[in-house]
Amino acid sequence: MADRADLSVRVEAEPSPWARRLRRFGYTERPRTDTREKLVPPFPEPGTRLWETMGLGPVWSRRVARWTGWLGPLLVAFFAGALRFWHLGKPRDVVFDETYYAKDAWSLLKLGYEGTWPDGKIANADILAKHQTIPLSDAPGYVVHPPMGKWVIAFGEWIFKLTPFGWRFSVALLGTLSVLMLCRIGRRLFRSTTLGCVAGLLLAVDGLHFVMSRIALLDLVISFFALAAFGCLLVDRDHSRARLAAALPVDEHGFAGPDQRTGDRAGMGWRPWRIAAAVCLGLAAASKWNGLYFLAVFGVMTVMWDVGSRRLAGARRPYLAVLRKDVGWTALTLIPVALVTYLATWTGWFVSDKAYGRHWADGRGGTWSWIPAPLRSLWHYEVQVYDFNVTLHTPHPYQSNPWSWLVLGRPVSYYFNSPKNGEAGCHTASGCSQEIIALGTPLLWWSACFALVYLIYRWAMRRDWRAGAILCATGAGYLPWFLYQDRTIFFFYAVAFVPYLCLAVAMMVGAFLGPPGASEGRRMWGAVGGGTLVLLIIWNFIYFFPIYTGMTIPYSGWQARMWFDSWV
């Protein structure tokens, strides 16, 4: 077998006599590409010219160039973290649905299950008082979301107590780590550190992701775990294809071509990254139930990746080969692991005697009495929760239809205050405004609309698997909401698929640069166009920054940022 380093080498065998004869008439054959290189495209060797220009020697230039695969993403993540943790404890108030999740998280931390609280305003005032009192009762409370996202919030409260900074800390941390992950995911997906960092930078300056990283809600937790699962499956794809590549026979020229026996029968070995993805998907579903759609879509996606791998390796009937060799293990890996993970997040509920519905099945007979009573009690509770969620039709002034999400039709105002002249830093006679609005950075989202159209073209016409992966992940977070258009739903649910919009725009920027063999002029003008787009998106984020953070600005400044009536 050839060494892994051979994967990056294109081997050209001696041309046949017929090929030599055709060359006399100007016909040339395409250079043969080693199938191992097609299965696992190598990461390009990073350039050293910049570091040598800065005065580093050849050895250190190569070392620093290799470090850029981590150094670039870490710098972008540091920038994102600085933004997200800046004045994180302000406003010192309970913002929007923090009134539920921050208190439920504290209850989980103290009781292991969700207790009950007095009227929201009374409890909030007690919590925010200078001499804090926490009016938590151990009477069971009925809640409509699984516990994992609240356990995440509880981690910050465990460190920093029941304070605005405490209940927002963990979500801000996950928001920062999401940027780091997206940089690395983009690098692996596009085989480009630059495009990976572009995707991460776009996520860092997206207004919706930024705001959701600074508010203790559950939706960013889903986004984080789904993105982690996506990254794990990408690593699994590379590792499994590398095993197929290593199994391919090599000819006397050191060239590995497709081989039917290998494609049909070779195993892909132990796949720990797929198990890690299943854990992450279980945690996503245990934060909010829409995480289940990521499990379903990603399960199909990874199987289709296996089909493509075996077809490329030479399988005559790749679907049959995957059915015989891979589907069973995929189902046994993803579904049971995700289910066990989901149930594990309910441990506090299982070990409690007072949690809501905990003893519903005790002493009940019937067809399913052979199932342990705690599991039947949980099932009954979950059925109640499902009925509540699908029949929620209470009107809300900020509800929106998913058709309007990509164009930012109806953002959600989380916090609004109107200080007078001389109050809260207001120095304008006409008064000021303070607002926190869940609004995506407009230029980023509108660019993403064009990027998604481009990706549909790439997937449908060019069979680009990268475009397909991004579209599948976007669809998993977006399309299911069209099933519930009569339900009360909100734009901020879209944070679950924001990372994939950033990947879509980064891929479009890569198209501006042209293919690897593009002329220097094409790449230069492509870099100018792509760089201009990214800079405009950053400027757009800076412009809206005051209404993402609740800063005090003149009322006229707030009004200027309300570009559409539906944003008010």
C-alpha positions in Angstrom: 0.0 0.0 0.0 1.2 3.5 -0.7 1.9 5.9 2.1 -0.9 8.5 3.0 1.4 11.2 1.6 0.9 9.6 -1.8 -2.7 10.8 -1.7 -1.6 14.3 -2.7 0.4 13.1 -5.7 -1.0 12.8 -9.2 0.5 9.8 -10.9 0.6 9.8 -14.7 1.2 6.3 -16.2 3.1 5.7 -19.4 0.7 6.6 -22.3 -0.5 3.8 -24.6 0.7 3.6 -28.2 -2.7 4.7 -29.4 -2.5 7.8 -27.1 0.9 8.6 -28.4 -0.4 8.4 -32.0 -3.3 10.8 -31.1 -0.9 13.3 -29.7 0.6 13.8 -33.1 -2.7 15.3 -34.2 -3.0 17.6 -31.2 -5.2 15.3 -29.0 -4.2 15.1 -25.4 -5.7 12.9 -22.7 -6.5 14.2 -19.2 -4.0 13.4 -16.6 -5.1 10.4 -14.5 -6.1 11.3 -11.0 -5.4 8.7 -8.3 -8.7 7.5 -6.8 -7.3 7.9 -3.4 -6.9 11.6 -4.0 -10.5 11.8 -5.1 -11.7 10.0 -2.0 -9.7 12.2 0.4 -8.7 15.5 -1.3 -5.5 16.7 0.4 -5.4 20.0 2.3 -3.3 22.4 0.2 0.2 23.2 1.6 0.0 26.6 3.2 2.2 29.3 1.6 5.2 30.8 3.4 5.7 34.0 1.3 3.9 36.2 3.8 5.9 35.0 6.8 9.2 35.1 4.9 8.4 38.7 3.9 7.9 39.5 7.6 11.5 38.3 8.3 11.0 34.7 9.4 13.4 32.1 8.2 12.3 29.2 6.0 12.0 26.8 8.9 9.9 29.1 11.1 7.9 30.3 8.1 6.8 26.7 7.4 5.9 26.1 11.1 3.8 29.3 11.3 2.1 28.5 8.0 1.1 25.1 9.4 -0.2 26.7 12.5 -2.6 29.0 10.6 -5.0 26.1 10.4 -5.6 26.7 14.1 -4.3 30.2 14.6 -6.7 31.8 12.1 -9.8 30.2 13.7 -8.7 30.9 17.2 -8.2 34.6 16.3 -11.7 34.8 14.8 -13.1 33.0 17.8 -11.4 35.4 20.2 -12.9 38.3 18.3 -16.4 36.7 18.5 -15.9 36.0 22.2 -14.9 39.6 23.0 -18.1 40.8 21.3 -20.3 38.3 23.0 -18.9 38.8 26.6 -18.8 42.6 26.3 -21.1 44.0 29.0 -22.9 40.6 29.0 -24.7 41.4 32.3 -26.4 44.4 30.8 -29.2 45.1 30.8 -29.6 44.0 34.4 -33.0 42.7 33.8 -34.9 39.6 32.8 -35.1 39.8 29.1 -37.9 38.1 27.1 -38.2 34.3 27.8 -35.3 34.5 30.3 -38.2 34.7 32.7 -38.8 31.0 32.1 -35.4 29.5 31.3 -33.2 31.2 33.8 -35.4 30.3 36.6 -36.0 26.7 35.4 -32.2 26.3 35.1 -31.8 27.4 38.7 -34.5 25.0 39.8 -32.7 22.2 38.0 -29.5 23.1 39.8 -31.2 23.1 43.2 -33.9 20.5 42.9 -33.0 18.4 39.9 -36.4 19.2 38.3 -38.4 22.3 37.5 -40.1 23.7 40.5 -42.6 26.6 40.7 -42.2 30.3 41.1 -44.5 33.2 42.0 -45.9 35.5 39.4 -43.2 36.4 36.9 -42.8 40.1 37.7 -42.8 39.4 41.4 -40.2 36.7 41.2 -38.0 38.7 38.8 -38.1 41.7 41.1 -37.0 39.5 44.0 -34.1 38.0 42.0 -32.9 41.4 40.8 -33.2 43.1 44.1 -30.1 44.5 45.9 -30.8 42.0 48.7 -31.7 39.1 46.6 -34.4 36.6 47.6 -35.1 33.5 45.5 -38.8 32.5 45.9 -38.4 28.9 44.5 -40.9 26.3 45.6 -40.3 22.6 45.4 -43.8 22.0 44.1 -43.5 20.5 40.6 -43.8 22.8 37.6 -45.2 21.9 34.2 -42.6 22.8 31.5 -42.8 22.3 27.7 -39.2 21.7 26.7 -36.6 19.0 27.6 -34.0 19.9 30.2 -30.6 19.9 28.4 -30.6 23.6 27.3 -31.6 24.6 30.9 -28.8 22.4 32.3 -26.4 24.4 30.0 -27.7 27.7 31.5 -27.5 26.2 35.0 -23.8 25.7 34.5 -23.2 29.5 34.3 -25.6 30.0 37.3 -23.6 27.4 39.3 -20.4 29.5 38.8 -21.8 33.1 38.9 -25.1 32.6 40.8 -28.6 33.6 39.7 -27.6 36.9 38.1 -28.0 38.2 34.5 -24.3 37.5 33.8 -24.6 34.1 35.4 -27.6 32.9 33.4 -26.1 34.3 30.1 -22.6 33.0 30.6 -23.0 29.5 29.2 -24.9 30.6 26.1 -22.3 33.2 25.3 -19.6 30.5 25.7 -21.4 28.2 23.3 -21.9 31.1 20.8 -18.1 31.7 20.9 -17.3 28.1 20.5 -19.7 27.9 17.6 -17.6 30.4 15.7 -14.5 28.4 16.3 -16.2 25.2 15.2 -17.5 26.8 12.0 -14.0 28.0 11.1 -12.7 24.5 11.4 -15.7 23.0 9.7 -15.4 25.4 6.8 -11.7 24.6 6.5 -12.4 20.9 6.2 -15.4 21.4 3.9 -13.7 23.7 1.5 -10.1 22.6 2.1 -9.3 26.2 2.7 -8.3 27.9 5.9 -9.2 31.3 4.4 -12.8 30.3 3.5 -13.2 28.6 6.8 -12.2 31.8 8.6 -14.5 33.8 6.4 -17.5 31.6 7.4 -16.6 31.9 11.1 -16.1 35.7 10.8 -19.6 36.0 9.1 -21.1 34.1 12.0 -19.3 36.3 14.5 -20.9 39.4 13.0 -24.4 38.0 12.3 -26.8 40.0 14.4 -29.2 37.1 15.2 -26.5 34.7 16.3 -24.8 37.6 18.3 -28.0 38.5 20.1 -29.0 34.9 20.8 -25.5 34.3 22.2 -26.2 37.0 24.8 -29.7 36.0 25.9 -30.4 32.9 28.0 -32.8 31.1 25.6 -32.6 27.5 24.3 -32.4 28.0 20.6 -28.6 28.7 20.4 -28.0 25.5 22.4 -29.7 23.6 19.6 -27.7 25.4 17.0 -24.4 24.6 18.9 -25.0 20.9 19.2 -26.4 20.5 15.7 -23.3 22.3 14.3 -21.0 20.0 16.4 -22.8 17.0 15.0 -22.3 18.3 11.5 -18.6 18.8 12.1 -18.3 15.3 13.6 -19.9 13.8 10.5 -17.5 15.6 8.2 -14.6 14.2 10.1 -16.2 10.7 10.0 -16.6 11.1 6.2 -12.9 11.9 5.7 -11.8 9.0 8.0 -14.1 6.4 6.4 -13.1 7.4 2.9 -9.4 7.3 3.9 -9.9 3.6 5.0 -11.5 2.8 1.6 -8.6 4.6 -0.1 -6.1 2.5 1.8 -7.9 -0.7 0.8 -7.6 0.1 -3.0 -5.1 -2.0 -4.9 -2.1 -0.2 -6.5 -0.7 -0.9 -9.9 2.9 -1.1 -11.0 3.0 2.6 -11.5 1.9 3.3 -7.9 -1.6 4.4 -9.2 -4.8 3.3 -7.5 -7.9 3.2 -9.6 -11.5 2.2 -8.8 -11.8 -1.4 -7.7 -15.2 -3.1 -7.6 -14.3 -5.6 -4.9 -13.0 -2.9 -2.6 -16.0 -0.6 -3.3 -18.5 -3.5 -2.7 -16.9 -5.3 0.2 -14.3 -3.2 2.1 -15.3 -2.2 5.6 -15.0 1.4 6.8 -13.9 0.3 10.3 -14.7 1.7 13.7 -16.4 5.1 13.4 -16.2 7.0 16.7 -16.9 10.4 15.1 -20.3 9.1 14.0 -21.0 8.1 17.6 -19.9 11.6 18.8 -22.3 13.0 16.2 -25.2 10.9 17.7 -24.4 12.2 21.2 -24.5 15.8 19.9 -27.8 15.1 18.1 -29.3 13.6 21.2 -28.3 16.7 23.1 -29.8 19.0 20.5 -33.1 17.1 20.7 -32.9 17.2 24.5 -32.7 21.0 24.3 -35.7 21.5 22.1 -37.6 18.9 20.0 -36.8 20.5 16.7 -33.4 19.0 17.2 -35.0 15.7 16.1 -35.1 17.0 12.5 -31.3 17.4 12.4 -31.1 13.7 13.6 -33.3 12.6 10.7 -31.7 14.7 8.0 -28.1 14.1 9.1 -28.8 10.4 9.3 -29.9 10.3 5.6 -27.0 12.6 4.7 -24.3 10.5 6.1 -25.7 7.3 4.4 -25.7 9.2 1.1 -22.1 10.2 1.7 -21.3 6.5 2.1 -23.0 5.7 -1.2 -20.9 8.3 -2.9 -17.7 6.9 -1.3 -18.4 3.4 -2.4 -19.4 4.5 -5.9 -16.1 6.4 -6.2 -14.1 3.4 -4.8 -15.6 1.3 -7.7 -18.7 -0.3 -6.3 -20.9 -1.6 -9.1 -24.1 -1.2 -7.1 -23.2 1.4 -4.4 -26.7 1.5 -2.9 -26.7 -2.3 -2.4 -23.2 -2.2 -1.0 -24.2 0.5 1.5 -27.3 -1.4 2.4 -25.3 -4.5 3.0 -22.3 -3.0 4.8 -23.2 0.4 6.3 -26.9 1.1 6.8 -27.3 -1.3 9.7 -24.4 0.0 11.6 -25.5 3.6 10.9 -28.9 2.9 12.4 -27.4 1.1 15.4 -25.0 4.0 15.9 -27.2 7.1 15.5 -30.6 6.2 16.8 -29.9 4.2 20.0 -27.0 6.5 21.0 -29.1 9.6 20.5 -32.0 8.1 22.4 -29.8 7.1 25.4 -28.3 10.6 25.4 -31.7 12.1 25.4 -32.9 10.0 28.3 -29.7 10.7 30.2 -30.5 14.4 30.3 -33.7 13.5 32.2 -31.7 12.0 35.1 -32.7 14.7 37.5 -36.4 14.0 36.7 -36.0 10.2 37.0 -34.3 10.3 40.5 -36.8 12.8 41.9 -40.0 12.0 43.7 -41.6 15.3 43.2 -41.1 16.1 39.5 -44.2 16.8 37.4 -45.7 13.5 36.2 -42.9 11.4 37.6 -45.2 8.8 39.2 -48.1 8.9 36.6 -47.5 5.2 35.6 -47.0 3.9 39.1 -49.5 1.1 39.7 -51.1 1.4 36.2 -51.5 -1.8 34.2 -52.4 -2.2 30.5 -50.7 -3.4 27.4 -47.4 -1.5 28.0 -47.1 -2.4 31.7 -43.9 -4.5 30.9 -42.1 -1.2 30.3 -40.6 0.3 33.5 -43.0 2.8 35.1 -40.6 5.8 35.0 -40.3 5.4 31.2 -44.0 5.2 30.7 -44.5 8.3 32.9 -42.0 10.2 30.8 -43.7 9.1 27.6 -47.1 10.3 29.0 -45.5 13.6 29.9 -43.9 14.0 26.5 -47.2 13.3 24.8 -48.8 16.2 26.8 -45.9 18.4 25.9 -46.2 17.5 22.2 -49.9 18.3 22.2 -49.2 21.7 23.8 -46.5 22.6 21.3 -48.4 21.7 18.1 -51.6 23.4 19.3 -50.0 26.7 20.5 -52.0 29.3 18.7 -51.9 32.2 21.1 -51.3 35.4 19.1 -48.1 37.3 19.7 -47.1 40.7 18.3 -43.7 39.4 17.2 -44.8 36.1 15.7 -43.8 35.5 12.1 -44.3 33.1 9.2 -41.2 31.1 8.1 -41.7 32.4 4.5 -40.4 35.8 5.8 -37.4 34.6 7.7 -34.7 34.7 5.0 -35.6 38.3 4.1 -35.9 39.3 7.8 -39.5 40.1 7.5 -40.4 40.2 11.2 -37.6 40.3 13.8 -38.3 40.0 17.5 -37.8 42.8 20.0 -36.5 41.3 23.3 -36.1 44.5 25.2 -37.1 48.1 24.7 -36.8 51.2 27.0 -37.3 54.9 26.3 -35.1 57.0 28.7 -35.8 60.7 28.8 -33.2 63.4 28.5 -30.8 63.1 31.4 -31.6 59.4 32.1 -29.5 56.4 31.4 -26.9 58.4 29.4 -29.5 60.1 27.2 -28.5 63.6 26.3 -31.1 64.4 23.6 -34.1 66.6 24.2 -36.3 64.5 22.1 -35.5 61.4 24.2 -33.6 58.2 23.5 -34.2 54.5 22.9 -32.7 51.3 24.2 -33.5 48.1 22.3 -32.3 44.5 21.9 -33.7 43.1 18.7 -33.2 39.6 17.3 -32.4 40.7 13.8 -29.9 39.1 11.4 -27.3 41.3 9.8 -29.3 42.3 6.8 -26.5 42.3 4.1 -25.4 38.8 5.3 -28.9 37.4 5.2 -29.8 38.9 1.8 -26.5 37.7 0.4 -27.3 34.3 1.8 -30.5 34.2 -0.3 -28.4 34.5 -3.5 -25.8 32.1 -2.1 -28.5 29.4 -1.5 -29.6 29.8 -5.1 -26.0 29.3 -6.2 -25.7 26.2 -4.0 -28.9 24.7 -5.5 -27.3 25.1 -8.9 -24.0 23.6 -7.7 -25.8 20.6 -6.2 -28.3 20.0 -8.9 -26.1 20.6 -12.0 -22.6 19.9 -10.8 -23.3 17.3 -8.1 -21.1 19.3 -5.6 -21.5 17.4 -2.3 -20.4 20.4 -0.3 -23.4 22.4 -1.6 -25.6 19.5 -0.9 -24.3 19.2 2.7 -24.9 22.9 3.4 -28.4 22.8 1.9 -29.4 19.7 3.8 -28.3 21.3 7.1 -30.1 24.5 6.3 -33.2 22.6 5.4 -33.1 20.6 8.6 -33.2 23.8 10.7 -35.6 25.7 8.4 -38.0 23.6 6.4 -39.8 21.8 9.3 -41.3 25.1 10.5 -43.4 25.2 7.3 -45.4 22.3 8.8 -46.5 24.5 11.7 -47.5 27.7 10.0 -50.7 27.9 12.1 -48.6 27.7 15.3 -47.2 30.7 17.1 -43.6 30.7 15.9 -40.8 33.3 15.9 -38.0 34.4 13.7 -35.3 33.7 16.3 -35.9 29.9 15.8 -33.8 30.5 12.6 -30.6 30.7 14.7 -30.5 26.9 14.4 -29.5 27.2 10.7 -27.5 30.5 10.7 -24.1 28.8 10.6 -25.0 27.1 7.3 -26.0 30.4 5.8 -22.5 31.6 6.6 -21.0 28.6 5.0 -23.2 29.2 1.9 -21.9 32.8 1.6 -18.3 31.6 2.2 -18.7 29.1 -0.7 -20.1 31.9 -2.9 -17.0 34.0 -2.0 -14.9 31.1 -3.0 -16.6 31.0 -6.4 -15.7 34.7 -6.8 -12.0 33.6 -6.5 -12.4 31.1 -9.2 -11.1 27.5 -9.5 -7.5 26.6 -8.5 -6.3 27.0 -12.0 -7.8 30.5 -12.5 -5.7 33.3 -13.8 -4.0 35.8 -11.4 -6.3 38.6 -12.6 -9.4 36.5 -12.0 -8.3 35.7 -8.5 -7.4 39.3 -7.8 -10.7 40.7 -8.8 -12.5 37.8 -7.1 -10.7 38.6 -3.9 -11.6 42.3 -4.3 -15.3 41.4 -4.8 -15.4 38.9 -2.0 -13.5 41.1 0.4 -15.8 44.0 -0.4 -18.8 41.9 0.4 -17.4 40.7 3.7 -16.4 44.3 4.7 -19.8 45.6 3.9 -21.4 42.9 6.1 -19.1 43.9 8.9 -20.0 47.5 8.5 -23.7 46.6 8.5 -23.2 44.7 11.8 -21.4 47.7 13.3 -24.3 50.0 12.2 -26.9 47.8 14.0 -24.7 47.1 17.0 -26.5 49.6 19.3 -29.8 47.9 18.8 -28.3 44.5 19.3 -26.9 45.4 22.7 -29.5 47.8 24.2 -27.2 50.8 24.0 -28.7 54.3 24.6 -29.0 56.1 21.3 -31.1 59.1 20.2 -34.6 58.2 19.2 -33.9 59.5 15.7 -30.9 57.0 15.5 -33.2 54.1 16.5 -35.8 55.2 13.9 -33.1 55.3 11.2 -32.3 51.7 11.9 -35.9 50.6 11.5 -35.5 50.1 7.7 -39.0 48.5 7.4 -42.3 49.1 9.2 -42.4 45.4 10.1 -39.2 45.8 12.2 -40.9 48.1 14.6 
